[in-house]
Amino acid sequence: MRSTIFILLALLLLVSGCTFTPATTPQSAFLPKILQFEASPSVINQGEPSYLRWSVSEANSVSIDNGIGNVALAGQIPVSPNSTTFYTLTAKNLAGETTARTQIVVEGGTAAQPETPTGTPPTIASFYADRLIITPSQYVTLSWDVLGATSVTLTPVGDVEAEDTITLQPANTATYVLTATNADGTSTAGITVTVQSSAPAGTSTERTIILRPLPLESGSLVRGAGYLDYARYANVCAGDTLSNSASRAFLSFDISAIPDNAIIKEAILDLSNYTVYGDPTYIHGSWGNMGALEVNHLQYTDLNYRAYTETAMLVANGNFVNYPLSPWAWDVKNSSDGQPVIQGLIQQGKSRCQFRILFFTTTNWDSITDMLCFDNATLTIKYVTAE
């Protein structure tokens, strides 16, 4: 029975977009990965069907040309072209796009198109910067790892190795574009480094930075049967599951662009753009209730049992018995006992500000998935620097 419940839970999480995500490097710009794109059969007679099959990861949108349009991350669709046809799949996310092509040869149809390689373009496994905002006197380090490329260039630097690191000192804001090429296509990824001018000596400058969760460091942990049994999912969801197991949500934000002499004036965590599954409520008539929703400051290095169980600091006014809210935003720069948490992180040179969100009651025992998900949360930090 337990195995059946966990299979149902896995299917539900898959439908809602949850996937297992391993820990990885910070400030990443990962292109989508096309795991499969093929036609079966690849040779047909005119009027017969062929099935396009595909599987993509780390993409916000996937589309196929020749009138098919937007599709799911994985699936199959029958097609029956009248002539030999190439189909191109395009997967996109915030880092850029990746394409792949496959061909269906139609025997007895019109003349075939010129033969074109149908393999897979290169994969940019990672491309990241150690900081995105610098002053003219500071340096930025770019690192990347490219797979399956015959040539790799970094604009405006020039030809580079497939895996390398480079340190630069741009005088002005610059966009660096990594381009990987092989016989089957091209993949690109870009990172913009903003160079902020220093203010005149003796003056102070107020700046505001809006941060989004780092997807590969954020997510949720669902508690299993054993002491160290915790399943990790990409969606940032707090609540309980079909098997009445508790899920805790984690948000990680990159604060490395804030200078170490900054004075934090305000830090607004906005959870207004949430998603609800089931009925996560403070008061529930039939079964039980999820209890108060708590938002904590918790610095973690990996999403494992320690992140799930460690004692954390409740953020100021971070205990909710009325939820969800719209708008749902409040200042989280301090803990509930008045300690300046984010200011302390900046002074310690920390590159992350992280939160754990959980319900006080682990489950309401109704065997229904009841969750609040915060994948679209933002952290807006306003700070002042003395020059």
C-alpha positions in Angstrom: 0.0 0.0 0.0 2.8 2.4 0.9 4.5 1.8 -2.4 1.3 2.6 -4.3 0.9 5.8 -2.3 4.4 7.0 -3.1 3.9 6.1 -6.8 0.7 8.3 -6.8 2.6 11.1 -5.1 5.4 10.9 -7.6 2.9 11.1 -10.5 1.1 14.1 -8.9 4.3 16.0 -8.4 5.4 15.2 -12.0 2.1 16.6 -13.4 2.4 19.7 -11.3 6.0 20.3 -12.6 8.0 18.8 -9.7 11.3 17.1 -10.6 14.3 16.1 -8.7 17.1 18.6 -8.9 20.6 18.0 -7.7 22.7 20.7 -6.0 24.9 22.8 -8.3 27.0 25.9 -8.6 25.6 29.4 -7.8 24.4 32.1 -10.2 24.0 29.5 -13.0 22.7 30.1 -16.5 21.8 26.6 -17.6 20.3 26.1 -21.0 17.5 23.6 -21.5 18.6 20.0 -22.2 17.0 18.0 -25.0 17.2 14.4 -23.7 15.3 12.9 -26.7 13.9 14.0 -30.0 13.3 11.4 -32.6 10.8 10.2 -35.2 9.6 6.6 -35.2 9.5 5.2 -37.8 11.8 7.6 -39.5 10.9 6.3 -43.0 7.2 6.0 -44.0 5.1 5.7 -47.1 3.0 8.7 -48.1 -0.1 8.8 -46.0 1.3 6.7 -43.2 1.8 8.2 -39.6 5.1 8.6 -37.8 5.4 9.5 -34.1 7.6 12.4 -32.9 8.9 11.6 -29.4 10.7 14.1 -27.2 11.9 14.7 -23.6 13.3 18.0 -22.3 14.5 19.2 -18.9 15.2 22.6 -17.4 13.0 24.4 -19.9 10.2 27.0 -19.5 8.7 26.4 -22.9 9.0 23.7 -25.6 7.7 24.0 -29.2 7.9 22.1 -32.5 7.7 23.8 -35.9 5.7 22.8 -39.0 2.5 23.9 -37.3 2.7 21.8 -34.2 3.4 24.7 -31.7 3.9 24.6 -28.0 4.1 21.1 -26.3 4.8 19.7 -22.9 8.3 18.9 -21.6 7.9 15.3 -22.7 5.4 13.5 -25.0 4.7 12.1 -28.4 2.5 13.2 -31.3 1.6 11.5 -34.6 2.4 13.3 -37.9 1.9 12.4 -41.5 3.9 14.7 -43.8 3.3 14.5 -47.5 7.0 14.8 -48.3 10.4 14.3 -46.5 10.4 16.8 -43.7 12.7 18.1 -41.0 11.1 18.9 -37.6 12.9 21.3 -35.2 12.2 21.2 -31.5 13.1 24.4 -29.6 13.4 24.5 -25.8 13.7 27.8 -24.0 14.4 29.2 -20.5 15.8 32.4 -19.0 19.3 31.4 -20.1 18.5 31.0 -23.8 17.4 28.2 -26.1 18.5 24.8 -27.3 17.3 23.2 -30.6 17.3 19.7 -32.0 16.2 18.3 -35.4 14.8 15.1 -36.7 13.8 13.9 -40.1 11.0 11.8 -41.5 11.7 10.4 -45.0 8.5 9.9 -47.1 8.8 7.3 -49.8 6.6 8.0 -52.8 6.2 11.6 -51.8 7.6 14.8 -53.4 11.3 15.3 -53.7 13.2 15.1 -50.5 14.9 18.1 -48.9 18.7 18.1 -49.0 20.1 15.8 -46.4 21.0 17.6 -43.2 22.6 16.2 -40.0 20.0 15.2 -37.5 22.1 14.9 -34.4 22.1 17.0 -31.3 23.6 20.5 -30.9 26.2 21.1 -28.2 25.0 21.3 -24.5 26.1 24.2 -22.4 26.1 22.4 -19.1 26.9 25.5 -17.1 27.8 29.2 -17.6 27.9 31.4 -14.6 29.5 34.5 -13.1 30.7 34.9 -9.5 29.0 38.4 -9.4 26.6 40.3 -11.6 27.1 43.9 -10.4 30.6 45.4 -9.9 32.3 48.8 -9.8 34.9 49.8 -12.4 37.8 48.6 -10.1 36.4 45.2 -9.5 36.8 41.9 -11.4 34.3 39.3 -12.5 35.1 35.6 -13.0 33.2 33.7 -15.7 33.2 29.9 -15.7 31.6 27.4 -18.2 31.4 23.8 -19.2 30.3 22.8 -22.7 29.7 19.3 -24.0 29.7 18.0 -27.6 31.1 21.1 -29.3 33.7 21.4 -32.0 34.2 25.1 -31.3 33.4 27.4 -28.5 33.6 31.2 -28.5 33.0 33.8 -25.8 32.0 37.2 -27.1 33.8 39.6 -27.0 36.8 37.6 -25.8 37.1 35.2 -28.8 37.8 31.4 -29.1 37.9 29.6 -25.7 38.2 26.0 -24.4 35.1 23.9 -23.9 35.7 24.0 -20.1 37.5 27.0 -18.6 37.4 30.0 -16.3 38.4 33.6 -17.1 38.7 36.7 -14.9 37.8 40.1 -16.5 37.7 43.7 -15.5 35.1 45.4 -17.7 35.0 49.2 -17.6 31.4 49.3 -18.7 28.3 47.1 -18.5 28.9 44.2 -20.8 27.0 41.1 -22.0 29.1 38.0 -22.5 27.7 35.4 -24.9 29.0 31.8 -24.9 28.5 30.1 -28.3 29.0 26.4 -28.8 28.9 24.9 -32.3 29.1 21.4 -33.9 27.9 19.9 -37.1 24.3 19.6 -35.8 23.7 23.2 -34.6 24.6 25.9 -32.2 23.8 26.6 -28.6 24.2 30.0 -26.8 24.0 31.4 -23.3 24.5 35.0 -22.1 25.3 36.8 -18.9 25.2 40.5 -18.4 27.6 42.1 -15.9 26.5 45.5 -14.8 29.3 48.1 -14.0 28.0 50.7 -11.6 29.9 54.0 -11.3 31.2 54.9 -7.9 29.5 57.9 -6.2 31.6 60.9 -5.3 33.6 60.6 -2.0 31.6 61.5 1.1 28.2 60.7 -0.5 25.8 57.8 0.0 23.9 56.0 -2.7 20.6 54.1 -2.2 20.1 51.2 -4.5 17.4 48.5 -4.8 17.9 45.0 -6.1 15.2 42.5 -6.9 16.2 38.9 -6.6 14.5 35.7 -7.7 15.0 32.3 -6.2 18.0 30.3 -7.5 16.1 27.3 -9.0 18.9 24.8 -8.4 19.2 25.7 -4.7 15.5 26.2 -4.0 12.8 23.5 -3.8 11.1 21.3 -1.2 11.8 18.3 0.9 9.2 15.7 1.6 9.7 13.6 4.7 9.7 9.8 4.3 9.5 6.9 6.7 13.1 6.8 7.8 15.1 9.2 9.9 17.2 10.2 6.8 14.6 9.6 4.3 13.8 12.9 2.5 12.8 13.3 -1.1 13.7 16.5 -2.9 11.6 18.3 -5.5 12.1 21.4 -7.6 8.9 23.2 -6.7 9.0 25.4 -3.6 6.0 23.9 -1.7 5.0 23.7 2.0 2.2 21.4 3.1 1.4 17.7 3.1 1.1 15.0 0.5 -1.3 12.1 -0.5 0.5 9.9 2.0 0.2 12.6 4.8 3.9 13.3 4.6 5.1 16.8 5.4 6.7 19.0 2.8 8.9 22.0 3.7 9.8 24.7 1.2 13.2 26.4 0.7 14.1 29.6 -1.0 17.7 30.6 -1.8 18.6 34.1 -3.1 22.0 35.3 -4.4 23.0 38.4 -2.5 26.6 38.5 -3.7 26.0 41.7 -5.7 25.4 43.7 -2.5 28.7 45.4 -1.4 30.1 44.5 2.0 29.8 48.1 3.2 26.0 48.3 2.4 23.6 49.2 5.1 20.3 47.3 4.7 17.3 49.5 4.8 14.6 47.1 3.8 14.2 43.5 2.6 10.8 42.5 1.3 10.0 38.9 0.7 7.0 38.7 -1.6 5.0 35.5 -1.7 1.9 37.0 -3.4 2.3 35.0 -6.6 1.6 31.6 -5.0 -0.1 28.4 -6.1 -2.5 26.4 -4.0 -3.1 22.7 -4.1 -5.9 21.1 -2.1 -7.0 22.9 1.1 -4.1 24.1 3.3 -6.0 26.0 6.0 -5.5 27.1 9.6 -8.9 25.7 10.6 -10.4 22.7 8.9 -13.8 21.2 10.1 -13.5 17.6 8.9 -10.0 16.4 9.7 -7.5 18.7 11.3 -5.6 21.8 10.3 -2.2 22.6 9.0 -1.5 25.0 11.8 0.3 28.3 11.5 2.5 28.9 8.5 6.1 29.9 9.5 8.8 31.6 7.5 12.3 31.2 8.9 15.8 32.4 8.1 17.9 29.3 7.6 21.3 29.1 5.9 21.9 25.7 4.3 24.6 24.2 2.0 22.4 21.4 0.6 18.8 20.4 0.7 19.0 17.3 2.9 17.8 16.1 6.3 19.8 18.8 8.1 18.1 21.6 6.2 14.7 20.0 7.0 15.4 19.5 10.7 17.8 22.2 11.9 16.6 24.9 14.2 15.9 28.2 12.4 15.2 31.8 13.2 11.6 33.0 12.7 11.6 36.1 10.5 9.9 39.2 12.0 6.1 38.8 11.8 6.7 35.5 10.0 4.0 33.5 11.7 0.7 33.4 9.8 -2.6 32.0 11.0 -4.4 33.8 8.1 -3.2 32.5 4.8 -2.8 32.8 1.9 -2.7 36.6 1.5 -2.8 38.9 -1.4 -0.7 40.9 -1.4 1.6 38.9 0.7 4.8 40.8 1.4 6.6 42.0 4.5 10.0 43.1 5.7 12.3 40.1 6.5 15.6 41.9 7.2 15.3 41.0 10.9 14.4 37.9 12.9 11.4 37.9 15.2 13.6 38.8 18.2 15.0 41.9 16.4 18.3 40.5 15.2 19.5 42.1 11.9 19.9 38.8 9.9 20.5 40.1 6.4 22.8 42.9 7.6 24.8 40.2 9.4 25.0 38.0 6.2 26.4 41.0 4.2 29.0 41.8 6.9 30.1 38.2 7.0 30.5 38.1 3.2 27.8 35.5 2.7 26.6 35.1 -0.9 23.2 33.6 0.0 20.1 34.6 1.9 17.9 31.6 2.4 14.5 30.8 3.9 12.6 27.7 5.1 8.8 27.8 5.0 6.7 25.2 6.8 3.4 24.5 8.5 3.4 24.1 12.3 1.4 20.9 11.9 3.0 18.3 9.7 -0.3 17.1 8.2 -4.1 17.4 8.5 -4.4 13.6 7.9 -7.0 13.9 5.0 -4.8 11.9 2.5 -5.1 14.8 0.1 -2.2 16.9 -1.2 -2.5 20.3 0.6 0.2 22.8 -0.4 1.2 26.4 -0.9 3.9 26.7 -3.5 6.1 29.8 -3.9 8.2 29.2 -7.0 7.6 32.8 -8.1 8.7 34.5 -4.8 10.9 37.6 -5.0 13.2 39.2 -2.5 13.6 43.0 -2.9 16.5 44.5 -0.9 17.0 48.3 -0.5 20.4 49.3 0.8 22.6 52.4 1.2 26.4 52.5 0.5 28.7 55.2 1.8 31.4 56.1 -0.8 
